[in-house]
Amino acid sequence: MLVSLHVKNLALISETEVTFGEGLNILSGETGAGKSIIIGSINLALGARADKDLIRTGADYALVELVFQVTEEAMREEIKALEIPVEEDGIIIIQRKIQTSRNLFKICGETATTKQIKALSEFLIDIHGQHEHQSLLYKKNHMEILDAFSGEALAVIKSELKEKYQLYAATKKELAAFCVDDGTKAKELSLAEFEFQEIEEAGLTVGEDEELEREYRRMANSRQIVEAADKAYQLTANGDQSAAEAVGYALRELRSVEGYDDRARELADELENIDALLNDFNREISEYMSDMEFDGEQFNQMEERLNLLNHLKLKYGASIQAVLQYQEALGQKIEKLRNADVYKAQLETKLADMHTKLKSLCQKASKVRSKEAAKLQKDMIAALTDLNFLDVKFEIQVRQKEELTAIGFDDVEFMISTNPGEPLKSLGNVASGGELSRIMLAIKTVLASRDRIPTMIFDEIDTGISGKTAWKVSEKLGRLSQSHQIICITHLPQIAAMADDHYKIAKQAVKNKTVTDIVHMEETEAVDELARMLGSDEITDTVRENARELIATARKKKV
């Protein structure tokens, strides 16, 4: 569940923190109070795109922090398997810091990526935005809903189906390369043979380019190297002012007094070691300069070889190893082009076999979908009836197409009739905005019975509903909150009355700045907020009594 939300310097929020309860958490407030900012901040923490303009005026950064607690041990282990840290008590803290130059995510104090955040959110929370129900207008989303309902049984088949389809598509593409005219094949063969021969004649050895570049760099700078080495030799070995001469004088001086003090003898011994090292160095640098002879012909040959290697790398790969791998692929291509008819026949046989197996998997997926569609259809009718669709007909049509795809050959469409005597029609062509909102709530409720996501957020699920229907939605949220933590933004008193915890979002002026805040209300405050939601300009005792009666009715319905 979502334990708490902490927001700082985000839009109209200076700083606020709220602790949520386990059941139905209701958020309400006047229009324009900033309710969308609260849900928006949760989305930001979970990886939504952030604009630097969201940072509150005068602040250097904005911060959103979510604290979740995962009580299910199996879910904890699955999250840990993603290399995401989880505290021993199941606490997971997600932080997002938004700055003008960069964004920073953290999970339990460790820096995280957006990919990790989004993967984690799939375990923890399901957010239903204000306009998400519009997605029901698009048939492709019907397949996704059915597949989510179908669960692991279908997921295993789809995983295998995706893998087999990728191989099938690659083979199909390879076969298409052989289905060209003889002239095109001849040109491809000629080019492949030319490129293969060009690489073959170069006689490449892995790593030779690196070795040549080091030797070329040494020879190209040999003059500067010799000059520097000679100067070092002069300073250390030759002349009256050399280091060797100075060390020799110093050593003789210390040896002259070593019989008087043991420490003087020790220092003389140390200096003698330095003198020996300096002599060794001088011999080595002398040999180094002797070896540093510039061979113009060798240098030119080396330069030509490097130019050839770089030319081949530019054409065929970033390294010699890559060029040789390209040559190996060319060899296979030449073999296939020389025996194109044989390879084409083999690919056709292979493709036909793959098509048969792929179609079999598509049929298995379709069989599961059809079976689960009947279950989802039944559950949806019950859920829609609960939401005041009095004479509803709901059908999930699973049709098979000729085309094979990575998810099967099914075409899934939700059909509905909401009035007596009307035929079933596509959901996208029938439902109104208010009806779509309730249908999506029904879908979320049905899916919630099968998924393990502990927290669900509904941002104004009550769009376009009122009266008895509002009570039905309220009851559905109340029942759903007995198995899931629900956070719901609403403007309907019937839904707000069902709250286990009620929070008020308010906007006010503080020091000539507009500030949005969210506070948990005690019972008397919740009654006054409900009275306001009932539409009263003045909060009187009578209006408060109506609000209390509404709460009492909601509690009876929840029981």
Secondary structure, DSSP 8 states (H G I E B T S, - for coil): -EEEEEEEEETTEEEEEEE--SSEEEEE-STTSSHHHHHHHHHHHTT----GGGB-TT-SEEEEEEEEE---HHHHHHHHHTT----TTSEEEEEEEEESS-EEEEETTEEE-HHHHHHHHHHHEEEE-TTGGGGGGSHHHHHHHHHHHHTHHHHHHHHHHHHHHHHHHHHHHHHHHHSS-HHHHHHHHHHHHHHHHHHHHHT--TTHHHHHHHHHHHHHTHHHHHHHHHHHHHHHTSSTTSHHHHHHHHHHHHHTTTTT-HHHHHHHHHHHHHHHHHHHHHHHHHHHHHH----HHHHHHHHHHHHHHHHHHHHH-SSHHHHHHHHHHHHHHHHHHHTHHHHHHHHHHHHHHHHHHHHHHHHHHHHHHHHHHHHHHHHHHHHHHHTT-TT-EEEEEEEEEEEEETTEEEEEEEEEE-STT---EEHHHH--HHHHHHHHHHHHHHHHTT----EEEEESTTTT--HHHHHHHHHHHHHHTTTSEEEEE---HHHHTT-SEEEEEEEEEETTEEEEEEEE--HHHHHHHHHHHTT-SS--HHHHHHHHHHHHHHHHHH-
